[in-house]
Amino acid sequence: MIEIIDLLQALSQELKDIKDRIDIIRATRAERLKDTWIDNQDVMQTLHISQRTLQTLRSNGTIPYSKIRGKFYYKVSDIEKLLQANYYNPNFKCDGNK
């Protein structure tokens, strides 16, 4: 009986270690994605906006960008900041502009 308990504890610890490794992999992947650059098409699809709306967001300084040979690029982290800054949850008495 004690052997079974010991085996279960060892198995439980191994599962915890595997879960911790998976969490680390996910966190690093998310961090890597924040530093990646995406183009107009990806931003338009992500935000469900038109090319003209994206141009307006660039023109009025709402979204930072980089331009290389006529093609625009945006950091994923900047898109996330834009979404977070405009986050609103009616269930709470506070919006994303804390």
C-alpha positions in Angstrom: 0.0 0.0 0.0 2.8 2.4 0.9 4.5 1.6 -2.5 1.4 2.6 -4.4 1.2 5.9 -2.4 4.8 6.5 -3.2 4.3 5.8 -6.9 1.3 8.1 -7.0 3.2 10.9 -5.4 6.1 10.5 -7.8 3.7 10.5 -10.7 2.0 13.6 -9.4 5.3 15.3 -9.1 6.3 14.3 -12.7 2.9 15.7 -14.0 3.5 18.9 -12.2 7.0 19.2 -13.7 5.6 18.6 -17.2 2.9 21.2 -16.6 5.6 23.7 -15.5 7.6 23.1 -18.6 4.6 23.6 -20.8 3.8 26.8 -19.1 7.4 28.0 -19.6 7.2 27.1 -23.4 3.9 29.0 -23.7 5.2 32.1 -21.9 8.3 32.2 -24.1 6.3 31.8 -27.2 4.0 34.6 -26.2 7.0 36.8 -25.5 8.5 36.0 -28.9 5.3 36.9 -30.6 5.2 40.3 -29.0 8.4 41.2 -30.8 7.3 40.0 -34.2 6.2 42.3 -37.0 3.0 41.8 -39.1 1.9 43.5 -42.2 -1.2 45.5 -43.3 -3.2 42.3 -44.2 -2.6 40.7 -40.8 -3.6 43.8 -38.9 -6.7 44.3 -41.0 -7.8 40.7 -40.5 -7.0 40.8 -36.8 -8.9 44.0 -36.1 -11.6 43.4 -38.8 -10.9 46.8 -40.3 -10.5 48.2 -43.8 -7.4 49.4 -45.5 -8.7 53.0 -45.2 -9.3 52.6 -41.5 -5.8 51.3 -41.0 -4.5 54.2 -42.9 -6.4 56.6 -40.6 -5.0 54.9 -37.5 -1.5 55.4 -38.9 -2.1 59.0 -40.0 -3.5 60.1 -36.6 -0.8 58.4 -34.7 -3.1 55.8 -33.1 -0.9 52.9 -34.2 2.9 53.0 -34.6 4.4 51.5 -37.7 7.5 51.0 -39.8 7.6 51.5 -43.6 10.0 49.7 -45.9 9.8 50.3 -49.6 6.1 51.2 -49.4 5.1 48.3 -47.2 3.9 48.9 -43.7 4.7 46.7 -40.7 3.4 46.8 -37.1 4.6 45.2 -33.9 2.2 42.7 -32.4 2.8 44.3 -29.0 1.6 47.6 -30.3 -1.6 46.1 -31.6 -2.1 44.5 -28.2 -1.5 47.9 -26.5 -4.1 49.5 -28.7 -6.7 46.8 -27.9 -5.9 47.0 -24.2 -6.2 50.8 -24.2 -9.6 50.6 -25.7 -10.8 47.7 -23.6 -14.2 48.2 -21.9 -16.1 45.8 -19.7 -19.6 47.1 -18.8 -19.6 44.7 -15.7 -16.9 46.8 -14.1 -16.9 50.6 -13.4 -13.6 51.0 -15.1 -12.3 50.9 -18.7 -8.9 50.1 -20.1 -7.5 53.6 -19.5 -6.5 53.0 -15.8 
